[in-house]
């Protein structure tokens, strides 16, 4: 049996072909009881449908499993988490559990992208390509569509996925007609010089240049001054690529800040956990003991 949010349930049914009788939907903010264990579903600030879960086992301290998450300061305001402070165990998304990953908050990166889109839109024959995953990074291209007053082209396959996400009014910003707009949401790997050059050849006569956005935390910049660069613009002829550290996982600063605030009794890293020295070092870093 799979217990998940309604958005995840829709994706599991459509993409994985799991039969509905094996899926139980749980709304964010709600709780269920399974075999005597209470499980609360909380927002994870990750991709649509993602949830953190608080497990309460009779006779034991509760534990929080974050799953993939972005622990922005607003997460600290959740009453369900405030109740856990100093008295829970924590299974934590440690994707970026290294001091070098000091990328900026999402909203700052989104503002940088918005400014870049407006600056590059002076030429009506510019093709914009926004890298994305099967699910995730939607805010970048939907914000761009709102800024420019245009729709975003997505493939028919991607449109079926996005239809599961309960986008509300934003669903009207999508089109499967690539001739209708110069804003295209594409797989992240397509935002490369090679594939962008191919796109220009494909649309020869319609577009004269192409601007691509690579949104991933791996685009962070190390900087000894500890400033957090919002992005890098690289141009080669008619091809421009913006590498922006937009991540739906927590930066190291956010991870450490959350641990300091929550004060969990024990921490279990859920990513890159070797059950040995690597995991021990991550925990020491999170507790500011290194």
C-alpha positions as CSV (number, residue, x, y, z in Angstrom):
1,X,0.0,0.0,0.0
2,X,1.3,3.5,-0.9
3,X,0.3,6.4,1.3
4,X,1.0,9.8,-0.5
5,X,-0.3,13.2,-1.3
6,X,-3.0,13.6,-4.0
7,X,-0.5,15.1,-6.5
8,X,1.9,12.2,-5.9
9,X,-1.0,9.7,-6.2
10,X,-2.0,11.1,-9.6
11,X,1.6,10.8,-10.8
12,X,1.9,7.2,-9.4
13,X,-1.2,6.2,-11.2
14,X,-0.3,7.8,-14.5
15,X,3.4,7.4,-14.7
16,X,4.0,4.2,-12.9
17,X,0.6,2.5,-13.7
18,X,0.0,1.5,-10.1
19,X,-3.6,0.4,-9.6
20,X,-5.8,2.8,-7.5
21,X,-6.6,0.1,-4.9
22,X,-3.0,0.2,-3.8
23,X,-2.9,4.0,-3.2
24,X,-4.2,6.0,-0.3
25,X,-4.2,9.7,-0.6
26,X,-3.4,12.0,2.3
27,X,-3.7,15.7,2.2
28,X,-0.8,17.9,3.3
29,X,-1.6,19.0,6.9
30,X,-3.5,15.7,7.6
31,X,-2.6,12.6,9.6
32,X,-3.3,8.9,9.2
33,X,-2.8,5.9,11.5
34,X,-1.1,2.8,10.1
35,X,-0.6,-0.3,12.3
36,X,-0.9,1.9,15.4
37,X,1.6,4.5,14.1
38,X,0.4,8.1,13.6
39,X,1.8,9.7,10.5
40,X,1.5,13.5,9.8
41,X,2.1,14.8,6.3
42,X,3.7,18.3,6.2
43,X,4.8,20.5,3.3
44,X,8.4,19.8,2.1
45,X,8.9,22.9,-0.1
46,X,10.3,20.5,-2.7
47,X,8.7,19.5,-6.0
48,X,4.8,19.4,-6.2
49,X,3.4,16.6,-4.1
50,X,6.5,16.2,-1.9
51,X,5.8,15.8,1.9
52,X,7.7,15.5,5.1
53,X,6.4,13.0,7.5
54,X,6.2,12.9,11.3
55,X,6.0,9.4,12.7
56,X,4.7,8.9,16.3
57,X,5.2,5.3,17.5
58,X,3.7,4.5,20.9
59,X,6.3,4.3,23.6
60,X,9.0,6.0,21.5
61,X,10.0,9.6,20.7
62,X,8.6,10.9,17.4
63,X,10.8,11.1,14.4
64,X,10.7,13.4,11.4
65,X,11.6,12.1,7.9
66,X,12.1,15.1,5.7
67,X,12.4,13.2,2.4
68,X,13.7,15.6,-0.3
69,X,13.0,19.1,1.0
70,X,14.0,22.7,1.0
71,X,14.2,23.9,4.6
72,X,13.6,27.6,4.1
73,X,13.1,29.6,7.3
74,X,9.3,29.5,6.8
75,X,9.4,25.8,7.5
76,X,10.4,26.5,11.1
77,X,7.0,28.2,11.6
78,X,5.0,24.9,11.2
79,X,3.3,24.2,14.5
80,X,3.8,20.5,14.0
81,X,7.6,21.0,13.9
82,X,7.7,23.4,16.7
83,X,6.2,20.7,18.9
84,X,9.1,18.4,18.1
85,X,11.9,20.8,19.1
86,X,14.4,19.1,21.4
87,X,12.5,15.8,21.5
88,X,12.7,14.0,18.2
89,X,14.9,11.9,15.9
90,X,15.6,13.2,12.4
91,X,16.0,11.5,9.1
92,X,17.4,14.4,6.9
93,X,17.8,15.1,3.2
94,X,21.6,15.6,3.1
95,X,22.0,16.1,-0.7
96,X,24.0,19.3,-0.1
97,X,25.5,18.5,3.3
98,X,28.8,20.2,2.7
99,X,29.9,23.8,3.6
100,X,30.7,24.6,0.0
101,X,27.0,24.5,-1.0
102,X,26.1,28.0,0.2
103,X,23.7,28.8,-2.6
104,X,21.1,31.6,-2.1
105,X,17.4,31.4,-1.2
106,X,15.0,30.4,-4.0
107,X,13.2,33.7,-4.2
108,X,16.5,35.6,-4.7
109,X,17.4,33.3,-7.6
110,X,13.9,33.6,-9.1
111,X,14.3,37.4,-9.1
112,X,17.6,37.1,-10.8
113,X,16.1,34.9,-13.5
114,X,13.1,37.3,-13.9
115,X,15.5,40.2,-14.4
116,X,17.6,38.2,-16.9
117,X,14.5,37.3,-18.9
118,X,13.4,40.9,-19.1
119,X,16.9,42.0,-20.1
120,X,17.2,39.4,-22.9
121,X,13.6,39.9,-24.2
122,X,14.4,43.0,-26.2
123,X,14.8,40.9,-29.3
124,X,11.5,39.3,-30.3
125,X,13.3,36.6,-32.2
126,X,15.0,35.2,-29.0
127,X,14.2,31.6,-28.1
128,X,14.1,31.0,-24.3
129,X,14.8,27.4,-23.1
130,X,14.2,26.6,-19.4
131,X,15.7,23.4,-18.1
132,X,13.5,21.3,-15.9
133,X,13.0,17.8,-14.6
134,X,10.0,15.4,-15.1
135,X,8.6,17.1,-12.0
136,X,10.3,20.2,-10.6
137,X,11.6,23.7,-11.6
138,X,8.1,24.8,-12.7
139,X,8.4,28.2,-10.9
140,X,11.1,29.4,-13.3
141,X,9.3,29.1,-16.5
142,X,5.8,29.9,-15.1
143,X,7.2,33.1,-13.6
144,X,8.8,34.0,-17.0
145,X,5.5,33.4,-18.7
146,X,3.8,35.8,-16.4
147,X,6.5,38.4,-16.7
148,X,6.4,38.4,-20.5
149,X,2.7,37.8,-20.8
150,X,3.2,34.6,-22.9
151,X,2.6,30.9,-22.7
152,X,5.2,28.2,-22.2
153,X,5.6,25.4,-24.7
154,X,5.9,21.9,-23.2
155,X,5.8,18.6,-25.0
156,X,2.6,16.6,-25.0
157,X,4.3,14.1,-22.7
158,X,5.3,16.7,-20.2
159,X,1.9,18.3,-20.4
160,X,0.3,15.1,-19.1
161,X,2.7,15.2,-16.1
162,X,2.0,18.8,-15.4
163,X,-1.8,18.1,-15.5
164,X,-1.3,16.0,-12.4
165,X,0.2,18.9,-10.4
166,X,-2.9,20.9,-9.7
167,X,-1.4,24.1,-11.1
168,X,-4.7,26.0,-10.9
169,X,-4.7,29.2,-12.9
170,X,-1.1,28.6,-14.0
171,X,-2.3,25.7,-16.1
172,X,-3.6,28.2,-18.6
173,X,0.1,29.3,-19.2
174,X,0.9,26.0,-20.9
175,X,0.7,25.1,-24.5
176,X,1.8,22.1,-26.6
177,X,2.1,24.2,-29.8
178,X,5.7,25.3,-30.1
179,X,4.7,27.8,-32.7
180,X,2.6,29.7,-30.2
181,X,5.5,31.0,-28.0
182,X,9.2,31.6,-27.7
183,X,9.3,30.2,-24.2
184,X,10.1,26.5,-24.1
185,X,10.4,24.2,-21.1
186,X,12.8,21.4,-21.9
187,X,14.7,18.6,-20.1
188,X,17.7,20.1,-18.2
189,X,20.2,18.3,-20.3
190,X,19.0,20.1,-23.4
191,X,20.3,23.4,-22.0
192,X,23.7,22.9,-23.4
193,X,25.6,24.6,-26.3
194,X,25.2,21.5,-28.6
195,X,21.4,21.1,-28.1
196,X,20.7,24.9,-28.2
197,X,22.6,25.2,-31.5
198,X,20.4,22.3,-32.8
199,X,17.3,24.2,-31.7
200,X,18.4,27.3,-33.6
201,X,19.0,25.2,-36.7
202,X,15.6,23.6,-36.3
203,X,13.9,27.0,-36.0
204,X,16.0,28.7,-38.6
205,X,14.2,31.8,-40.0
206,X,12.2,32.2,-36.8
207,X,14.8,32.7,-34.1
208,X,18.1,34.4,-34.3
209,X,19.5,33.6,-30.9
210,X,18.7,31.4,-27.9
211,X,18.9,32.0,-24.2
212,X,18.9,29.0,-21.8
213,X,18.6,28.6,-18.1
214,X,20.2,25.8,-16.1
215,X,18.5,25.7,-12.7
216,X,20.3,23.4,-10.3
217,X,22.1,23.7,-6.9
218,X,25.1,22.1,-8.6
219,X,25.6,25.5,-10.3
220,X,26.6,27.1,-7.0
221,X,29.9,29.1,-7.0
222,X,32.5,28.7,-4.4
223,X,33.5,32.2,-3.2
224,X,36.0,32.8,-0.4
225,X,34.2,36.0,0.4
226,X,31.1,33.9,1.2
227,X,28.9,35.9,-1.0
228,X,26.2,33.8,-2.8
229,X,26.3,34.4,-6.5
230,X,22.8,34.4,-8.1
231,X,23.9,33.2,-11.5
232,X,26.5,33.3,-14.3
233,X,25.9,34.4,-17.8
234,X,28.0,32.8,-20.5
235,X,27.7,33.7,-24.2
236,X,29.2,32.0,-27.3
237,X,28.0,33.7,-30.5
238,X,24.2,33.6,-30.6
239,X,23.9,31.2,-27.7
240,X,23.6,32.4,-24.1
241,X,23.5,30.2,-21.0
242,X,22.6,31.3,-17.5
243,X,23.8,28.9,-14.8
244,X,21.6,29.6,-11.8
245,X,21.8,27.9,-8.4
246,X,18.1,27.3,-8.1
247,X,17.6,24.2,-6.0
248,X,14.6,22.4,-4.4
249,X,17.0,20.9,-1.9
250,X,18.3,22.7,1.2
251,X,21.6,24.6,1.1
252,X,24.2,23.7,3.7
253,X,23.3,26.9,5.7
254,X,19.7,25.9,5.7
255,X,20.5,22.3,6.8
256,X,22.6,23.5,9.7
257,X,20.2,26.3,10.6
258,X,17.3,23.8,10.8
259,X,19.3,21.3,12.9
260,X,20.3,24.1,15.3
261,X,16.6,25.2,15.5
262,X,15.1,21.7,15.9
263,X,17.7,20.3,18.2
264,X,17.0,16.6,17.3
265,X,18.3,13.9,19.6
266,X,19.7,11.8,16.7
267,X,20.3,12.5,13.0
268,X,20.3,10.0,10.2
269,X,21.5,11.3,6.8
270,X,19.3,10.0,4.0
271,X,21.6,10.9,1.1
272,X,25.2,9.7,0.7
273,X,25.0,7.8,3.9
274,X,27.8,5.2,4.1
275,X,26.8,4.2,7.6
276,X,30.5,5.1,8.5
277,X,32.9,8.0,8.5
278,X,31.1,9.9,5.8
279,X,27.8,9.9,7.6
280,X,29.5,10.7,11.0
281,X,31.2,13.7,9.4
282,X,27.9,15.0,8.0
283,X,26.3,14.8,11.4
284,X,29.3,16.6,13.0
285,X,29.0,19.3,10.3
286,X,25.3,19.7,10.9
287,X,25.9,20.0,14.7
288,X,28.7,22.5,14.1
289,X,31.2,20.2,15.7
290,X,33.8,20.4,12.9
